[in-house]
Amino acid sequence: IIFYDVIKARKGFKKAYNVENLSPGQYEIRVTGSNGSQSRLFEVAAVQAAPYAVVRLPQPGKYLVSIPSGKARVARISVFDEELNLVYSRIEKLNGDFAKVYHVKSGSGIAHIAVSGL
């Protein structure tokens, strides 16, 4: 067992877990409740460092996304609230280095930002 979590929910739940620090390999997630147990396998592959950075700024709900210049001409920026609901998605044009501050108006949780297309 690498990680154990107890969640008290009556009608289901969803929760994101950060697996980026796991070594490459195959892992199992098991959810056990009053109705039995379910498990799913997933694989963590060796990856190169992300060609972008997301920094949570001191101001509430503000995040800086920076992408150094590279071969990509566009990137899709997707912003999710603390409950992993998509709240913003846009294709941004990349002309050299790119940097933009995103303001996520949500509760007190931490937003999740994904960059794809690089």
Backbone torsions as a table, in degrees:
resi	resn	phi	psi	omega
1	ILE	NA	124.8	178.5
2	ILE	-94.6	-36.7	-177.1
3	PHE	-149.3	141.2	-179.9
4	TYR	-132.2	133.3	-177.2
5	ASP	-137.5	140.6	175.5
6	VAL	-112.8	125.9	-180.0
7	ILE	-123.0	125.5	178.7
8	LYS	-98.5	100.8	-179.3
9	ALA	-140.3	143.3	-178.6
10	ARG	-100.7	-29.5	-175.1
11	LYS	-119.6	30.8	-179.5
12	GLY	97.2	175.2	-178.7
13	PHE	-162.3	164.9	167.5
14	LYS	-141.2	140.7	-176.3
15	LYS	-153.6	136.7	177.9
16	ALA	-90.8	139.9	175.1
17	TYR	-122.6	138.2	179.9
18	ASN	-87.5	115.4	-179.2
19	VAL	-111.4	11.9	-174.4
20	GLU	-67.8	-19.4	179.4
21	ASN	-92.7	1.5	176.2
22	LEU	-75.5	145.0	175.1
23	SER	-68.5	152.5	177.3
24	PRO	-56.4	140.5	179.4
25	GLY	154.2	-175.2	-179.3
26	GLN	-101.0	138.1	-177.7
27	TYR	-131.9	161.2	178.5
28	GLU	-123.0	135.8	171.7
29	ILE	-108.4	129.6	179.6
30	ARG	-123.9	129.8	176.3
31	VAL	-115.9	123.2	-178.3
32	THR	-121.8	131.9	179.2
33	GLY	-146.0	-168.1	-177.6
34	SER	-65.9	-21.0	179.9
35	ASN	-95.7	11.4	179.4
36	GLY	115.5	-157.7	-174.5
37	SER	-133.3	143.2	174.2
38	GLN	-130.7	145.1	176.9
39	SER	-137.7	151.4	178.3
40	ARG	-136.9	141.4	175.4
41	LEU	-94.8	145.6	171.8
42	PHE	-143.5	160.3	-177.0
43	GLU	-121.3	138.3	174.3
44	VAL	-105.8	121.1	-179.7
45	ALA	-99.2	155.6	174.8
46	ALA	-69.6	127.3	-179.3
47	VAL	-128.6	156.4	174.3
48	GLN	-81.6	160.8	177.9
49	ALA	-57.7	142.5	-179.7
50	ALA	-60.5	137.8	180.0
51	PRO	-82.3	31.1	178.8
52	TYR	-155.4	168.0	178.3
53	ALA	-135.2	142.9	174.1
54	VAL	-122.9	122.8	-178.0
55	VAL	-120.8	128.0	175.5
56	ARG	-80.2	120.2	-177.7
57	LEU	-83.8	161.7	-179.0
58	PRO	-63.0	-28.5	179.1
59	GLN	-71.6	137.3	-177.8
60	PRO	-56.1	129.4	174.7
61	GLY	76.3	8.5	-177.8
62	LYS	-107.3	134.4	-177.5
63	TYR	-134.1	135.4	176.8
64	LEU	-99.9	125.5	174.2
65	VAL	-109.1	125.0	177.7
66	SER	-128.2	136.7	-178.9
67	ILE	-130.7	117.2	177.8
68	PRO	-69.6	155.4	-178.9
69	SER	-61.2	145.7	-179.0
70	GLY	-162.3	-157.3	-177.9
71	LYS	-77.5	-26.5	-176.3
72	ALA	-67.9	140.9	178.6
73	ARG	-99.0	-24.6	179.4
74	VAL	-140.4	159.2	174.5
75	ALA	-145.5	143.1	175.4
76	ARG	-93.6	125.1	176.2
77	ILE	-104.5	120.9	179.2
78	SER	-119.2	129.0	-178.5
79	VAL	-115.8	129.4	180.0
80	PHE	-118.2	143.2	177.0
81	ASP	-78.2	-177.0	-175.9
82	GLU	-64.0	-16.6	177.4
83	GLU	-100.3	12.5	178.2
84	LEU	66.0	27.8	172.1
85	ASN	-87.2	132.8	178.0
86	LEU	-67.8	121.3	-179.5
87	VAL	-113.0	-14.1	-179.1
88	TYR	-160.3	137.9	174.3
89	SER	-151.3	129.9	-178.5
90	ARG	-153.8	146.6	173.1
91	ILE	-90.9	121.9	-179.3
92	GLU	-103.4	137.5	174.8
93	LYS	-78.1	135.8	179.8
94	LEU	-109.7	112.1	175.7
95	ASN	-120.5	88.8	-174.1
96	GLY	80.1	-152.4	178.8
97	ASP	-65.7	142.0	-178.5
98	PHE	-122.0	136.8	173.9
99	ALA	-150.2	135.4	179.7
100	LYS	-153.9	142.7	177.0
101	VAL	-97.7	129.0	177.6
102	TYR	-109.0	135.1	179.1
103	HIS	-109.7	116.0	-178.2
104	VAL	-102.8	110.4	178.5
105	LYS	-87.1	100.9	-179.2
106	SER	-147.8	-170.1	179.5
107	GLY	-68.1	-154.6	-176.3
108	SER	-85.4	2.7	-177.9
109	GLY	-80.3	179.4	-178.4
110	ILE	-100.5	132.2	177.8
111	ALA	-76.7	161.7	176.6
112	HIS	-121.3	131.8	-178.6
113	ILE	-123.0	129.4	179.8
114	ALA	-117.7	138.9	177.6
115	VAL	-120.0	127.3	179.6
116	SER	-133.2	163.6	177.9
117	GLY	94.8	8.5	-179.0
118	LEU	-89.9	NA	NA
